[in-house]
Amino acid sequence: MSSVAYTRKPAHEGKLNSLLIKSTVVAALGGLLFGFDTAVIAGATKALTDLFHLSPASLGLTVAIALWGTILGALFAGIPGDKYGRRDSLRGLAVLFFASAVGCALAWNWLSLVIFRFAAGLAIGGSSVLGPMYIAEIAPAKWRGRLVGFFQFNVVFGILLAYFSNYLIGTMSLGASEWRWKLGVSAAPAAFFFLMLFQIPRSPRWLAKKGRIDEARMVLNEIGEDNAEEELSHIVESIDAEHAGASDWGHKSPLHNVSDVGHRQGWTQEDVTDRFGRNRCVLGGRFGDIQYRRA
């Protein structure tokens, strides 16, 4: 298999500019909504229990259903992300965030509330994948770790903001509709998230993957990449290598693939047998020592 050589960039390359910062902040709004929608239900549990006469099990399902949605959203977010692009898929998730917030606020019975909370979970899971993916693909290598980390910061900040929002709404004496305001207030940042996604470019890596090289080059120039042509060639080479690797892996049996991994690491059959045997003896000895001490 052919290897791809990458050239380390000088430290001065990859400066931050306004579009790059804006793109990072907008994509990280998905993290803010992630944290907010996960935690905001904590301020409504008592009201929901009283209104819908929930048992402990039903209340637990009401709270946890968003997490189940998060799992599914994270598992399948890559499909639309690859087909329609990270940015456009985030727009769809913003719509889902908005619809779930409004749906929870207007829930007419317990089942409808659970359904809309599940929808919020789908949006949370999807944004947890596509948001960092978009930031990683648009950020220069020098800044990539720090900019992706901003998404994680926003998750925590969203949790804090949810509790603060619950506190403020709780001081407004809204009566029986208080829980609806607590769950529905996230529609405002979701709408803002949707609108701001029209102000940022597509991922240059996704554009290159779709063969839209000129658009990818334009985005790299807009975000302040010092050597757009070199960066674009690295992106194209990595995509080609990724496709070649996937093709080679797909045409071999699983046993052959494992063997390939071992050979790339310089292992032989005797190495594997020896390492496994020694590790088994060490583990067996430690386990026996534990059993002896317990006795």
N, C-alpha and C positions, 0 to 999 in steps of 0.2 A: 504494500500500500504506500502510495506517495505521501511524503511528509510536507507540511506547509511551514515555511520559515517566517517568523514574525520579527519585525525590527522594533526594538525598544525606542520609544519616542523621547526626544529631549524634554527636560523638565519644564521648559517654558511653554510647551504646546498645551493646547486644551484649556484655554482661558474661559472663565465664566462671562457670559454676556446676558443682557436683559431677557432675550427670548429663551435661553436655556434655563434661567432661573424661573421665569414664568411657567414654562412647560413642566418643570419639576414640581412647583407649588401646586399647579392645577392637577397633575396626576396624583399628587399626595393628598388631595382632598378626598380621594377614595378611601385613604387610610383614616382620615378624620371621621368620615361617615361609618367606616368599619367600627371604630371604637365607640362612637356615639350610639349607634343602633344596637350594639351588643350590650351596653350597660344601661341604657335609658329605661328598660323594662323594670329595673329594680325599684324605681320610684312609683310604680303603678300596681305592684302585686297585691297590696291590701285592698285597693279599690276594685280590682278585677275579681278578687276572691269574694268580696261582698256582693258585687253586682251579678256575677254569673254563678254564684254558689259553688265555687270550685273546691274540690277535694284537694288534699296535698299532692296527689298524683296528677290531677288535672292542672294544677298550678305549675308543677314541675314540667309538664309537657309544654305549657304555654311559654315558659321561660326558655326551655331547651330546644324548642322546635327551630329556632333561628340558627342554632349551632348545627343541627342536622342539615339545614339548607346550606350553611357555610361549607360543609364537607362536599356536598354535591356541586356547589358552585365552583369550588376550587378544583375539583376533579375534571370538570368539563369546560372550564373557561378557555382553555387553550384552543378548543375547536373553532369558535368564532374569532378568537384572537388571531389565529393563523389565516382564516378565510377572509375576514373583513378588515383586519388590522387592529392593533392595540387601541389606538385612539378611538376609532369608530365603535369598537366593542365597549369601551368605557362609556361612550355616550348611551349605549343601550342599558348599561348597568345604572347610569345616572337616572334614566327614566324609571327603571325598576325600583331604585331607592325612593324616588318621588312617589310612585304609585303605591308602594308598600306603606309609606308614612301616612299618606292620605287615607289609604284603606284602613289602617289601624285606628286612625282618628275617627273614622266614620263607621267602624265595625258595628253591625247590627245584632250579632250574637257571638257566642264564644267560638264557634267553628270558623266564622269569617275572620275573626281576630287571629286565630292560629294560622289560617291560610296566608294572610298578609304578613305575619311574622316569618313564616317559612320563605315567602318571596323576598323579604328583607335579607334573610340568611343567604339566599342564592346570590344576591347582589354583593353581600359582604365577602363571600368566598371568591366570587369572580374578581372583585377589585383587589383582593389580597394577592392574586396571581398577576393580573394584567397591569396594575399600577406599577409595582417594582420592575416588571418586565419592560414597560415603556421607558421608565426612567433610565434603566441600565442600558437600553439600546440607543438612547439619545445623548447620554452623558459621555464626555471625553474620559478616557481611561484614568487620567489623573484625578478626576473628581467623582468617579462612578460610585465608589463605596460610600462617600459622604452624602451624595445626593440620594442614593437609594435608602440610606439610613434615615433621611428626612421622612420617608413614608412611614417607617416604623415609629418615629417620634410622633407623627400625627395620629397613629393608632392610640397611643397612650394619652395624647392630648385630647382626643375625642372622648375617651372614657372620662377624663376629668371634666370635660365640658358637659357631658351628659348629666353628671351629678350636680354640677353648678346650675344647669338649666332646670333640673327637677326642683332644686332649692328655690330658684327665682319664681317659677310657676306656682310652687307651693305657697308663696307669700301673697299671691294675687287673689285669694279667696274666690276661686272659680267654681266652687261647689262640686256637684256631681260630674261635671264635665272636665274636671281637672286632669284626670288620667288621659283623656283624649288629646288635650293640649300637649301633655308631656310626650306622648307617642307621635303626635303629628307635627311637632315643631321642626323635626329634621327634614321636612319637605322643603323648607327654605334653603338650607345649604345644598340639598340635592338639586334644586332648580339652578342655583348658582353654579354648581359643578357642571351641569349639562351645558349651560350657556358658555362657560369659559373653555370648554373642550373644543369650541369652534374657533378659538383664538390660538391654538397651538398646532404645530405641524405633525405629520405622521412620523412614525419611526423610520429612520433611514435604512435600518436593517430589513424591516418588512418590505419597504419599497424595493430594495435591491433583490430580495428573495422573490418578488413578483416580477422581476425584470424591468422595473421602472427606474433605470439607472440615472437618468437625467434628473428626475425628481429627488432621488436620494442624494445626488451631488448638491442640488440646490439647498436641501435641508441642512446638510453638513456645513455649507457656507453660511447659512443663516444663523446657525447656533454657535458660530465662531470657531469652527475647526480650522486650525492654521494650515494644515495640509490636507485638504478635502480629497484630493485625488489619491494620495497614499492611503488615507483611512478607508476610502471607498474600495480600493483594491484589496485591503485586508479583509473588509467585510465580504466581498465577493469570494475571495479565496477560502475564507472560513465556511461560507455557505456551501461551496463546492466540496470542501473536505467533509463537511457534515453529511452531504448527500452521498458521497462516495462511501463513507463509513457506514451509513445506514443501509446502503445497497449491499455491501460486503457482509454485514451482519445478518441481513435478511435472507441471503442465499445460502447460509451455512446452518448446519444443525446446531441446537443449543449446546451439545457436548463439544462440537468443534469450536464454537465461540468461546467457551470456557477455556479450552485448550489454547486458543489464540492469546487470550489474556495472560495465561501462565507463561507462554513463550515470550510475550512482550516484556514480561517482568524478569525474564531470565531463569525461569523455573524449569526443572526437568521432572520426569515422573518420580525419580528417586528423591528429589528435593521435597516434593509434595508429601510423599510417604513418610520421609524422615521428619518433616516439620509437624505433620499431623500426629505421628507417633509420639514425638517428644512433648507436644502440647497436651496430648491425652494423658501421658504419664504425669506431667506436672499437675494438671487438673485433678487427676485421680489421687495423687499424693496429697494435695491440699484438701480434697474432700475427705480422704481417709483421716487426715490430721484433725479436721473439724469433728468428724464422728468420734474419734478417739477422745478428744477433749470433752465432748458432751457426755461421753460415757464416764 
